[in-house]
Amino acid sequence: MIDTFIQQETAGYNGILEMGSMLFDKLGYATCTGPRVGIEIHQPYIDNPKAVAMRASKNIIALHGDMRDFESLIEGYTFDLCMFSDTIEHLPKEDIVPIIKRCQQLFKKILIFCPEGNCPQNKDVLESGGDLYQTHFSEWSKEDLEELGFSVYVNPTFHGWVPEAGRVVGALFATWKRVD
């Protein structure tokens, strides 16, 4: 489902920036023309053999850095789209909301995919020393993203049973488009 969401929502656009790319696999689904660039803060994810292979097969560019400083990292690139795929929950809302608002000033379209509600996580699933970067510091609802101007689809069972949450965890698929 995430692959179809990205394929459909990126068609017809020029260039995509992904914040917090981890293994860069989601960028591989993008159907837009132009550059595919991912920002990742944890160097071991960039160096992971799966990430290296994905970038090579799909002409994806990796930028090492913190998404809080994304403007300085993307100098010289042009993008229509920005994507946060399983990213926004990894920062406190007071940190990520300003980043999203800055993106709304720069990009024509923004895609967000994240768990719905409480979905505790504090371990690096790849066991590469990224526990801090994999910790969930915020939880999101459909209403939270709608308040930021996004159209949101909820898949209530996407993540299935999550023992740490003690419930079935859904996912939010959100899109925002600038109205010119």
Secondary structure, DSSP 8 states (H G I E B T S, - for coil): -HHHHHHHHHTT-EEEEEES-TTSTGGGG---EEEEEEEES-HHHHHSHHHHHHHHHHTEEEEES-GGGHHHHTTT---SEEEEES-GGGS-HHHHHHHHHHHHHH-SEEEEEEE-B-----S-TT-SS-HHHH-----B-HHHHHHTT-EEEEEEEEEEEETTTTEEEEEEEEEEE---
